[in-house]
Amino acid sequence: MRLGEGARMNASINVTPLVDVVLVLLIIFMVTAPVLQSGIEVEVPHTKTVKEITEERLVITIDRQQKVFLNNDPININQIGAKLHQKIRDPQGQSVFVRADQEVPFGAFATVMDAVKQAGITNVSIVTQPLEKNGSQR
């Protein structure tokens, strides 16, 4: 096939479909990112004294249904000691945070604390929320 004298071949790439796909992916990631970072829903108790967490540490969470999580992974309460030994090299120097929903019975909280202590971890901090300035909890 022969082109006429004034005709030229156009060798440019049409980027419009590429931009459309990238924008759709961007929207999908923007919608799903908050869901992935939300973690476990826990309403921790409110206290007057709250220390900000400044470093990454292991967090054990007990939700309202008394399910136990190590960081964001569900865990059987009988396996807490073994999992902590896997993740921690120095139990005496490492600290662990315990987040418990304020509706969790004390017995469930005490059982988790006992499992942490049996793993050899002595530095345990309890996660709470600061009270509002007017002194009310909510």
N, C-alpha and C positions, 0 to 999 in steps of 0.2 A: 504494500500500500504506500502510495506516494503522497506526500503533503504538497500543497500548493506553495508558491513562492512566499506568500505573506503569512502562512500558517506556521506556528511554532508549537513544540511540545511543551506542556506544562508539567514540570516534575516536582511541584511543591506538595507537601503533605497537608492534608486537611486535619487540623488539630481540634476542631469543634467536638467530635465524638470523645476524644481523650479528655477534654475539659469537662464534658458532661459526666463522664464516669468518675473523674476525680472529685467533682462536687458532690455527687451522690454518695461516694465513699466518705467524704468529709462529714456530710450530714449524718450518716449512719454512725460514725464514730462519736460524733458530738452527742447523739442521743443515747448511745450505749455506755459511754464512759462514766457518767454519774452512777449508773446502776452497778457497774463493776466495782466502783470504789466505795459504795455505800456500806459494805461489810455487814455486820450482824447488828440487828436492832436491839439496843439495850438502853434502858432509861436508868442511869446510875443515880445513886442518892446525891443530894445536895448538902454541902458542908461549907463552913466559913473558911477553913484553911484548905487551899488547893495549890499544889506545886505543879508547874508546867512540865510536861514531858519533853526533854530536849534531845533525846537519843532513841534509836531503835532498840527496843527490848522485846522479849517474849511477853505476849499478853494472853492470859487465860480468861475466857469469857464464859459467863453463865447467863443464858437468856431466860426470858420469862417462863418458858416451858421446861426449864432446868436442863437444857441441852448444853454440853460443855464443848468449847472450841479452844484449840491452841492456835494462836494467831487467827486465821480465818478458816482453819480446817477442823471439821467435827472430829471429836475424839471421845473414846470411851473413858470414863472416869478411872477405870482400873488400869489404863494404859498411860496415864499422865506421867508417872515416874519414869517409865521406860523411854517415852518420847522426849522428856526433858533431858535425860542422860544422853540421848542421841544428839540433841541440839546444843547442849552446854558442855564446855570443856572443864570449866572451873566453877563448880556449884557454890563454893563459898564466896567467890568474887562476883558472881552474876546475880542480877536482880530480876525479878519477874513481877509483872503487873497483873492484878486480878480485877476484872470488871464483872460486876454482878448486877443484874436488874434489881431495882429496889423492891420488887415483888417476890424475889426469890426467898424461900424460907431459910432461916439461919442454918438449919441442919445441912442443906445442900451446899451452902457456902463453906461451912466448917469441914465437910468431907473433902472438898477440893483443896482447902488450905492444908488439911492433914496430908493429902497426897503430895502436895508441893513440898511440905516439910520432910516427908519421908524420902523424897528424891534428893535431900541434902541441901536444898536451897533455903538459906536463912534470911535473905533480904527480899521480902515480899511487900509490895506496895499495893494499896487498894485505890482504884480509880474512882473519883467522885467528880461532881460538877460544882462550880462555885455558886453560892447563894446570890440572888439578885440584890442590888443595892438597897432596896426597900425591905429586905429581910424575908420576903415570901419565897416559897419554893418554886412556884410556877408563874 
